[in-house]
Amino acid sequence: LYFSAQEGMLFFYDIKGLQYEMKICADILQPISSLLFSPDYTTLLVVTDQGTVYTYKPAHSGEAVKLLDGCSSCFLAADFLTPGDEYCVSVTISGEVQVWFLEDGTCLSKLNLDIEVQVN
């Protein structure tokens, strides 16, 4: 079970029967708004309140890697583009939809919806 705390910490609960162990996985340094697993559960997208998007690979137990910087584009939401786990799609407050290559954060495609977007 992965969860986040308001101060930007990413935690993992390893639950076995009635026993559990809590581990700190990463310190994002910004409040986290959503956590999304890839369809094959190898990569976790971490989206902050400021719109920055990180990737975290639980099998590698490393730090979260910044993929998209919310300061420059005001990302509102992101999710994996399925099938597979090589790409993600994001949307900005201004209505720009973008497709990203997760390996290196390259923007592959953009579409401007010409409307302001809100998440409910």
Buried (B, 14 or more C-beta within 10 A) or exposed (E): EBEBEEEBBBBBEEEEEEEEEEEEBBEBEBEBBBBBBBEEEEBBBBBBEEBBBBBBBBEEEEBBBBBBEBEEBBBBBBBBBEEEBEBBBBBBBBBBBBBBEBEEBEEEEEEEEEEEBEEE
